[in-house]
Protein backbone atom coordinates (compact mmCIF):
# COMPACT_ATOMS: atom_id res chain seq x y z
CA UNK A 1 0.00 0.00 0.00
CA UNK A 2 1.47 3.32 -1.12
CA UNK A 3 1.18 6.24 1.28
CA UNK A 4 2.79 9.67 1.45
CA UNK A 5 2.64 12.20 4.25
CA UNK A 6 3.90 15.76 4.37
CA UNK A 7 5.28 17.37 7.49
CA UNK A 8 6.67 20.78 8.35
CA UNK A 9 5.81 24.08 10.00
CA UNK A 10 2.29 25.38 9.75
CA UNK A 11 3.45 28.98 10.06
CA UNK A 12 6.54 30.70 8.73
CA UNK A 13 7.51 34.35 8.72
CA UNK A 14 8.22 36.35 5.58
CA UNK A 15 11.81 35.99 4.33
CA UNK A 16 12.28 32.71 6.23
CA UNK A 17 13.17 29.41 4.61
CA UNK A 18 10.52 26.67 4.54
CA UNK A 19 11.57 23.04 4.89
CA UNK A 20 9.00 20.34 4.18
CA UNK A 21 9.45 16.59 4.46
CA UNK A 22 7.54 13.94 2.56
CA UNK A 23 7.69 10.54 4.24
CA UNK A 24 6.44 7.70 2.11
CA UNK A 25 5.91 3.97 2.24
CA UNK A 26 4.95 1.22 -0.16
CA UNK A 27 7.67 2.00 -2.68
CA UNK A 28 11.36 2.87 -2.80
CA UNK A 29 13.00 5.84 -4.44
CA UNK A 30 15.94 3.61 -5.25
CA UNK A 31 13.77 1.67 -7.70
CA UNK A 32 14.59 2.50 -11.30
CA UNK A 33 12.02 4.90 -12.74
CA UNK A 34 10.60 6.05 -9.43
CA UNK A 35 9.98 9.79 -9.02
CA UNK A 36 8.36 12.10 -6.48
CA UNK A 37 7.12 15.66 -6.90
CA UNK A 38 5.94 18.56 -4.79
CA UNK A 39 2.81 20.48 -5.78
CA UNK A 40 1.12 23.35 -3.99
CA UNK A 41 -2.34 24.88 -3.92
CA UNK A 42 -3.12 28.33 -2.52
CA UNK A 43 -6.48 28.49 -0.74
CA UNK A 44 -9.29 28.38 -3.29
CA UNK A 45 -6.89 28.31 -6.22
CA UNK A 46 -5.43 25.87 -8.71
CA UNK A 47 -2.62 23.37 -8.36
CA UNK A 48 0.95 24.42 -9.13
CA UNK A 49 3.79 21.99 -9.74
CA UNK A 50 7.01 22.86 -7.90
CA UNK A 51 9.72 20.23 -8.24
CA UNK A 52 10.56 16.61 -9.00
CA UNK A 53 13.29 14.24 -7.88
CA UNK A 54 14.11 10.96 -9.56
CA UNK A 55 15.52 7.65 -8.37
CA UNK A 56 18.87 8.55 -9.99
CA UNK A 57 19.05 11.96 -8.24
CA UNK A 58 17.99 13.93 -11.30
CA UNK A 59 15.88 16.89 -10.27
CA UNK A 60 13.68 19.41 -12.02
CA UNK A 61 12.09 22.66 -10.92
CA UNK A 62 9.33 25.02 -11.89
CA UNK A 63 10.94 27.69 -14.04
CA UNK A 64 9.27 30.49 -12.10
CA UNK A 65 10.45 29.21 -8.70
CA UNK A 66 13.69 27.38 -9.43
CA UNK A 67 15.92 29.98 -7.81
CA UNK A 68 14.13 29.44 -4.49
CA UNK A 69 13.67 25.66 -4.45
CA UNK A 70 15.83 22.70 -3.55
CA UNK A 71 14.60 19.12 -3.58
CA UNK A 72 16.53 16.23 -2.11
CA UNK A 73 15.97 12.66 -0.98
CA UNK A 74 17.05 10.30 1.75
CA UNK A 75 16.43 6.86 0.32
CA UNK A 76 17.26 5.08 3.57
CA UNK A 77 14.54 7.03 5.39
CA UNK A 78 12.03 7.00 2.51
CA UNK A 79 11.90 10.76 2.57
CA UNK A 80 11.92 13.64 0.10
CA UNK A 81 12.70 17.14 1.36
CA UNK A 82 11.75 20.44 -0.24
CA UNK A 83 13.23 23.75 0.84
CA UNK A 84 11.88 27.07 -0.34
CA UNK A 85 13.77 30.23 0.49
CA UNK A 86 12.59 33.80 1.02
CA UNK A 87 9.00 32.93 1.85
CA UNK A 88 6.31 35.50 1.13
CA UNK A 89 2.60 35.67 2.03
CA UNK A 90 1.74 34.70 -1.56
CA UNK A 91 3.40 31.34 -0.83
CA UNK A 92 0.62 30.52 1.61
CA UNK A 93 -0.75 27.23 0.33
CA UNK A 94 -1.35 23.57 0.97
CA UNK A 95 1.79 21.72 -0.08
CA UNK A 96 1.42 18.19 -1.41
CA UNK A 97 3.93 15.54 -2.26
CA UNK A 98 2.90 13.01 -4.86
CA UNK A 99 4.35 9.95 -6.52
CA UNK A 100 4.71 9.92 -10.27
CA UNK A 101 3.22 6.83 -11.85
CA UNK A 102 5.76 4.19 -12.78
CA UNK A 103 4.99 4.28 -16.47
CA UNK A 104 7.74 4.86 -18.97
CA UNK A 105 7.89 8.58 -19.65
CA UNK A 106 4.89 9.41 -17.51
CA UNK A 107 4.66 12.53 -15.43
CA UNK A 108 1.26 12.21 -13.81
CA UNK A 109 0.55 11.54 -10.16
CA UNK A 110 -1.00 8.30 -9.00
CA UNK A 111 -0.63 8.76 -5.24
CA UNK A 112 -0.82 11.96 -3.22
CA UNK A 113 -0.18 12.88 0.37
CA UNK A 114 -2.91 14.55 2.41
CA UNK A 115 -1.19 17.91 2.13
CA UNK A 116 0.07 20.33 4.72
CA UNK A 117 -1.11 23.92 4.99
CA UNK A 118 1.67 26.47 5.30
CA UNK A 119 0.77 30.04 6.19
CA UNK A 120 3.26 32.84 5.67
CA UNK A 121 2.63 35.70 8.03
CA UNK A 122 4.53 37.92 10.42
CA UNK B 1 5.32 27.10 -20.45
CA UNK B 2 2.28 25.26 -21.75
CA UNK B 3 -0.90 26.97 -20.51
CA UNK B 4 -3.91 24.77 -19.80
CA UNK B 5 -7.33 26.41 -20.01
CA UNK B 6 -10.39 24.66 -18.64
CA UNK B 7 -13.99 25.50 -19.43
CA UNK B 8 -16.41 26.24 -18.07
CA UNK B 9 -15.19 27.50 -14.71
CA UNK B 10 -18.38 26.21 -13.10
CA UNK B 11 -20.79 23.63 -14.47
CA UNK B 12 -24.22 23.03 -12.94
CA UNK B 13 -25.70 19.62 -13.74
CA UNK B 14 -28.47 17.53 -12.24
CA UNK B 15 -27.75 14.06 -10.82
CA UNK B 16 -28.18 11.39 -13.46
CA UNK B 17 -27.32 13.75 -16.30
CA UNK B 18 -24.15 13.90 -18.36
CA UNK B 19 -21.36 16.36 -17.67
CA UNK B 20 -18.81 17.42 -20.26
CA UNK B 21 -15.69 19.29 -19.14
CA UNK B 22 -13.16 20.79 -21.54
CA UNK B 23 -9.43 21.41 -21.36
CA UNK B 24 -7.36 23.19 -23.98
CA UNK B 25 -3.56 23.32 -24.22
CA UNK B 26 -1.70 26.31 -25.62
CA UNK B 27 0.35 23.92 -27.74
CA UNK B 28 0.15 20.26 -28.57
CA UNK B 29 0.71 17.87 -25.66
CA UNK B 30 -0.03 14.78 -27.76
CA UNK B 31 -1.93 12.44 -25.41
CA UNK B 32 0.10 13.41 -22.36
CA UNK B 33 -2.86 14.61 -20.35
CA UNK B 34 -4.32 13.59 -17.00
CA UNK B 35 -7.53 14.45 -15.16
CA UNK B 36 -7.96 14.68 -11.40
CA UNK B 37 -10.93 15.03 -9.09
CA UNK B 38 -10.61 17.05 -5.90
CA UNK B 39 -13.17 17.24 -3.12
CA UNK B 40 -13.04 19.88 -0.36
CA UNK B 41 -10.28 19.25 2.13
CA UNK B 42 -8.89 16.33 0.14
CA UNK B 43 -5.94 15.74 -2.13
CA UNK B 44 -6.58 15.34 -5.85
CA UNK B 45 -7.40 11.86 -7.10
CA UNK B 46 -6.18 10.58 -10.45
CA UNK B 47 -9.05 9.75 -12.80
CA UNK B 48 -7.61 9.58 -16.31
CA UNK B 49 -4.12 9.44 -17.80
CA UNK B 50 -2.88 9.25 -21.37
CA UNK B 51 -5.95 11.39 -22.20
CA UNK B 52 -8.30 8.40 -22.19
CA UNK B 53 -7.13 5.61 -19.86
CA UNK B 54 -9.02 5.27 -16.61
CA UNK B 55 -6.89 4.93 -13.50
CA UNK B 56 -7.28 1.90 -11.27
CA UNK B 57 -10.65 1.77 -9.53
CA UNK B 58 -12.23 4.64 -11.47
CA UNK B 59 -15.83 3.90 -12.51
CA UNK B 60 -16.65 3.44 -16.18
CA UNK B 61 -18.93 6.50 -16.15
CA UNK B 62 -15.75 8.60 -16.33
CA UNK B 63 -14.23 8.83 -19.79
CA UNK B 64 -11.58 10.99 -21.40
CA UNK B 65 -10.96 11.87 -25.01
CA UNK B 66 -8.91 14.14 -27.20
CA UNK B 67 -5.34 14.65 -28.31
CA UNK B 68 -3.12 17.51 -29.32
CA UNK B 69 -4.66 20.63 -27.80
CA UNK B 70 -8.31 19.74 -27.15
CA UNK B 71 -9.45 17.33 -24.44
CA UNK B 72 -12.72 16.35 -22.83
CA UNK B 73 -13.70 14.63 -19.62
CA UNK B 74 -17.18 13.15 -19.71
CA UNK B 75 -19.12 11.83 -16.75
CA UNK B 76 -21.98 9.88 -18.23
CA UNK B 77 -24.50 9.79 -15.38
CA UNK B 78 -23.64 12.01 -12.45
CA UNK B 79 -23.70 10.53 -9.00
CA UNK B 80 -23.82 12.62 -5.84
CA UNK B 81 -20.19 11.81 -5.08
CA UNK B 82 -19.06 13.26 -8.43
CA UNK B 83 -19.70 16.86 -7.49
CA UNK B 84 -16.21 18.25 -7.02
CA UNK B 85 -13.51 20.28 -8.76
CA UNK B 86 -11.79 18.71 -11.75
CA UNK B 87 -8.30 19.59 -12.98
CA UNK B 88 -6.50 18.69 -16.15
CA UNK B 89 -2.70 18.39 -16.20
CA UNK B 90 -0.28 18.15 -19.10
CA UNK B 91 2.99 16.28 -18.91
CA UNK B 92 4.36 16.63 -22.40
CA UNK B 93 7.47 18.75 -21.99
CA UNK B 94 11.07 17.88 -21.74
CA UNK B 95 12.58 18.92 -19.42
CA UNK B 96 9.42 18.42 -17.41
CA UNK B 97 7.42 21.57 -16.72
CA UNK B 98 4.12 20.19 -15.52
CA UNK B 99 1.14 22.54 -15.68
CA UNK B 100 -2.44 22.27 -14.47
CA UNK B 101 -5.61 23.92 -15.63
CA UNK B 102 -7.41 26.31 -13.33
CA UNK B 103 -10.13 23.76 -12.62
CA UNK B 104 -13.82 23.27 -13.33
CA UNK B 105 -16.20 23.21 -10.39
CA UNK B 106 -19.00 20.70 -10.99
CA UNK B 107 -21.98 21.61 -8.85
CA UNK B 108 -25.44 20.23 -8.31
CA UNK B 109 -28.16 21.93 -10.32
Contacts between the chains, C-beta under 8 A, distances in Angstrom:
chain1	res1	chain2	res2	distance
A	37	B	98	7.4
A	46	B	87	6.8
A	46	B	100	5.6
A	46	B	101	7.0
A	46	B	102	4.6
A	46	B	103	5.4
A	47	B	36	7.9
A	47	B	44	6.8
A	47	B	87	5.9
A	47	B	89	7.5
A	47	B	100	4.3
A	47	B	103	8.0
A	48	B	100	7.0
A	49	B	97	7.7
A	49	B	98	4.0
A	49	B	99	6.9
A	49	B	100	7.0
A	52	B	96	6.2
A	52	B	98	7.9
A	60	B	95	5.5
A	60	B	96	5.1
A	60	B	97	7.9
A	62	B	97	7.1
A	63	B	1	6.7
A	63	B	97	6.2
A	96	B	43	5.9
A	96	B	44	7.9
A	98	B	43	7.9
A	101	B	46	7.8
A	101	B	49	6.8
A	103	B	49	7.6
A	106	B	49	7.0
A	106	B	91	6.8
A	107	B	32	7.4
A	107	B	91	3.3
A	107	B	96	5.3
A	107	B	98	5.8
A	108	B	34	3.9
A	108	B	46	6.6
A	108	B	49	4.8
A	108	B	89	6.3
A	108	B	91	5.5
A	109	B	34	7.6
A	109	B	36	7.8
A	109	B	44	7.4
A	109	B	46	6.3
A	109	B	89	7.9
A	110	B	46	5.3
A	110	B	55	6.8
A	112	B	43	3.9
A	112	B	44	6.0
A	112	B	45	7.6
A	113	B	43	6.6
A	114	B	42	7.9
A	114	B	43	5.9
A	115	B	43	5.6
